[in-house]
Amino acid sequence: VSAQPAKEKIRIANASLSVTALPLIAAKEWKLFDEQGLDPEIILISPAISAPALISGEIDYVAGVGPGSVSATLGGLPLRAVWFSSERVSYSLLANPKFKKVQDLKGKKIGVTGSLGATNHVSLVIALEKLGLTPKDFNILALPPAEMLRSLESGFVDAASLNPPVMFFAEKKGFANILDIGSLVEMPGGGLTALTQEIKDKPEQVKRVIRALQTAKDMIRKSKEKSVELMMRTLKMDKEIAGDTYDVFLKTLSQSGIPSRAGMENLVKAIQARGRFVDKKPSFSDVADDRLAKEVAKELGYQTR
């Protein structure tokens, strides 16, 4: 009896097991990495240390494209975004019901998760600017994710930028959804970042990682029932919340997974708006490499640009 060929071990860093990571979770749980001859280890680490870990060889890929990974690239690290999970964020602005519109929050405290300059904060700033508002007119505070809902309830903040499922918990408690941030912001959520050397030396492996993630995303899109079951089991959501979260997440998904120029440009602009790397004028190829995602998309039957 012929022995099965050994699967290639790969280590993929991810910030947290949240809905943004659903394609990654699905690819592992539904054995799609196995079908590509890969044995993945998902390592939960902060975005602040994922780039150095990638450079040192402690991990092989980062399951994400965002301000952290792009800032590392602009800072000189040889990283590129190679695949998008979502092309829009799923954040909404939830506020005390006495505030009827975003303009009412001028001078008030708005909470964002993570840190100032991270995806949650950056997407809020872009949305405010698209509405013709000046972000400096608002008191934006960074809070730990676990504190956001309590901070809203206690009145410590007047509004908060939340994504599923926490936004649904806030709505159930009577807070008003006054702005769909994701509808205004084309910016990647989730995705895949790799070393340029890895792209050059191991293109077939990178393609297999992309193919597993893209196939998982396609399966998520086609089966709400299967996806909701996965979310209930791995993200510890009840059925109602998982279903509502799925509906919101579905609207954000990138069809082909090919990194978009608009998404990367928005990330760079947002980083520079914080006063960082303002002297740089990076091209798309300086921060992303879409060649392998295009090849996978073509193989899977998608139209490619």
N, C-alpha and C positions, 0 to 999 in steps of 0.2 A: 504494500500500500504506500503510495507516494505521500510524503509528508507535506502538509500545507506550508507554503512559504511564510516565513516570519513577517509579521507586520512591522512597518517602520514606526518607531516610537517618536512622537512629537509632543512638545509642551506648549500649550497655548495659555497665555495670561488673559485674565478677564477681571474687571474691577469688582463685579458683584453678580450674583444670580438674580437678575431682574428680567422684566419683559424684553428689554433691549437685547438681552443675550439669548432670546428664545431660539433663533436658528442654530446657535452653537449648542445649546442644550439638546435640541431636537436631533441634530446630526449625531450626537453621541448616544442619546437614548434610543434612537431608531436605527442604530448600527450603520449609519451612512458613511461614517469614517471607515468602518470595517470593510465596507464594499470597495473602498478606494485603497485598501491595503495599508491603512493607518491605524495606529494605536495611540489615541490622544490622551494626554493628561491635562486636565483643566486646572490651572493654578490661580487662585483668587489673590490678587495683589493690587495695591494702590497704583493708579495711573502714574503717580510721581516716580515710582521705582520700576515700572514695567519697561521703559525705554532703556535705562542702564542695564537691566537684567537681560534685555534682548542683545545689547552690545556685548555683554560679557559671556553670552552663550548659555546662560542659565535657563532661558526660554527660547523657543523657536519663532513664535508668532504672538502678536497682540490682537485679541479679538475686539478691536475697536478702532475707529477713526474719529478723532475729536481734537479739541484745543490742545490737550496734553501731548498727543502724538505728533501733531503738526508743529507745535512749539519746539519739540525736540528736534524735528527735521530742520526747522528754520535756525535752530541753534547750532547746526552743523553735524548732527548725527545722521548716518546714512540709512534713513528709514523712508519708506514710501507706502502710501495707501494703495492697496491692490484690489479691494473689493468693498462694496457697500451693502449693508443689510437694509437699512432704511435711508431714504433720501430726505426725510423730514422728521423733525422731532415730534414727540407726542405730549409736550407740555401744554398745560392751560393755566391761566391765572385765576385762582380762587380767592374770593375776598369776602369780608364781612358784608352781609346783605345791605347794609346802609350805603355802601358804595355801588352806584349803578353803572358807572363806566370807568375806564382806565384813567381818564383825566381827573376824576375825583380823588385819585390816590396821590396827586402831587404833594410832596412834602411828607408823605406817609411812609411807613416801613413795609418793605416787601421782602419776604424771605426767599432765598434760593438755596438749593442743596449743593453740597460739595464745597467749592471754594470760588471766590471771585476770579473770573477768567475761565472757569470750567464751562462745559456745554450748557448747563441749566442757566447760568448767568448770561453767557454770551448770546444765547437764543432770545432771552428776554430783552436784552439791549437792542438787538436787531429788530425785534417786533415793535418796540417802542419807537425806534427811529423810522420804521416804515409807516407808522401812524402819524408821523410828523411831530413826535414828542421828543423832548430832550431827556435822556436817561438821568442826567445829573439833577433833574428836578425831583427825583424819587430817591428815597433813602433805602438802598438795596443792601441787605445783610445776608451773609453766608451762614447757614445753620446746618448742623448734622441732620441727615435724613430722618432719623428717629425722632427729632425734636420738632419737625415742621408742623405736624397736625396739632401737637400740644401748644405750640407757639401761637397758632391761629386761634385755638379755643381760649387761651388765656388772654388774648389781646396784645401779646408782646409784639406781634406783627399784624398789620392790617390786611395783608394779602400774601399769597405765596404761590410760587410757580411749582406746580405739581404734575406728576405724570401718573398713569395707572399703576397700581390700584389705589394709591393714596388719594388721588383726586376724587375717586368715587366715595371713599370714606368721608371726605370733606363735604361732598355734596349731600350725603345722607345726614350730615350734622347741620345742614342748613346754609352752608357757605355757597355763594353765588359764583358761577363760572362766567366771568366777564370778558375773557379773551382766550380764543384758541390760538395759542402762540405758534403751533405747528403749521397752521394754515398760511402763516406769513413768512415762515423761515425755511428755506431750502438748505438743509445742513445735514450731513450724515449722522446717523445714529447707529451704533454698532459698526460692524465691518471687519476688515482685516488689514493689519499693518505688518510689513515684513522688511527685513534688511535687504538692501540693494544687492549684497553679495549672495544672499539666499535666492533672490529672483534670478540672478545671473547663473549661479552654480546648480540650482535645483529647480528649474522651471517646471518640470513634470510633477514634483512633489507639491509645489505651490498650487499648481492647477488642480491637483487632487483634493487639496484642502478647500480650495474655492468651490470645486464641484460638489463636495459633500455639503458645504454650507448653502450653496445655491439650491441644491436639490431639497434640502431641509426647508428652505424658505418657500419653495414651490409647494411642498406638501402641506406646510402651514396654511398657505393661501387657499388650497383646495379643500381642506378638511377642518372645519371649525370644531367638530366633535372630537376628533383625535387631538387637536391642539389644546382644547379646553381641558381634556383629561390630563395632558402633559403638564399644563400650568397648575392644575389642582394638585398634582402629585409632587412636582419639583419646586414650584414657587409657593406652595402652601396657601392657595387661594380657594375660597368656596366657589361653587359652580356659577352663581350669579355674577360675582366680581370677575371671575375668569372670563366669562362670556362677554361682559362689557369691555374688559381690557382687550380681549381679542379684536373686537369691532374697531376700537380706536387704533390699535397697533397695525391692523390690516391696511389702514389708509396711509400709513407712513412707508410701507415697504417699497423698496426699489424693485422694479420689474426685472431688469436684467442683471443687476448687481455691479454694472460697470461704473466706476467712479465718475462723477459728473464734474465738469469744470465749474459750474455755478456753485455747487456744494463746497468745493475746495476753496474757491475764491472767497466765499462768505466766511469760511473758517479763518483764512489769512487776514481778511479785513477786520474781523472781530478781534483777533489777537493783536493786530496793530493798533486798533482803537483803544486798547489798554496801555498803549505806549511802548509795546515790545516789538522789536525787529522793524521799526519804522523806516530804517534805511534800506531795507531789502525790497526788491520787486521780483518775487519768485514767479517763474512760469509754472504751468500745470505740471510739467515733467519734473520740476524741482521738488514737488511734494507728493505726486502720485504717479503710478505706473499702471495704466489700464490695459496693457497688452494681453496679459494672461486672462484677465476677466473677460475680455472680448473674445478670446479663443474659446473659453468655456461656454460663454453665452451662445456663440455660433454653433458649437457642438450640441448644445441643448435645444437649438432651434429658435433662438431669439434673434430679432432684428438688431444689428449692431450699427452704430454710427460710424 
